[in-house]
Amino acid sequence: MDRTTLTRNLKPLEKAGFITIAKLPDRRTKGYVLTEKGRQTIEKGVPLWKRAQQQIVGQMGEERYNRLLTELNVVRSFSNTPKVVPIK
């Protein structure tokens, strides 16, 4: 991901108070850290995400779900997006 895209994607997280800019020794670089609000939000969100994933796997069946992930990764390979992995 290029710097402009990354900055644009981080701006709403910063505005919502989930991350903050970290002061780094090298002024040419910029770092971000997760705030307490961000940490709490992740702690609340991960179990909800896992439950949603379990519901999908339960409805599709594990074999079919894994085939779907495999196919999504084939499609992903055509672009520069991250690999699709299940959250366990």
Steps between C-alpha positions, in 0.01 A plus 500: 500500500643836412547776756210715378253212512622394842469853639151538351392168655645585842342848520149379602654274767696794635195731489294239690769481767601138432860587410733792559819618335814385679802725524797329339867600510517526121271788400480363146292207622161488662375237741164423650406333826176346613323707765319355799172565317638310199611208716160479669325513164711212369432300818126547445510446125712185469253272683216637284706439185583146614134428572402627155769279341377198697143564382614514139704180535205337677263590216739416217687209652875506559595333171295740289625799702863395445435461126357853498811637671718317248306652210509847657877470529521411131304815418715696746814381324391704196544819701718635778264430790579299816434128520157398633539291814245371747500639852510216749 
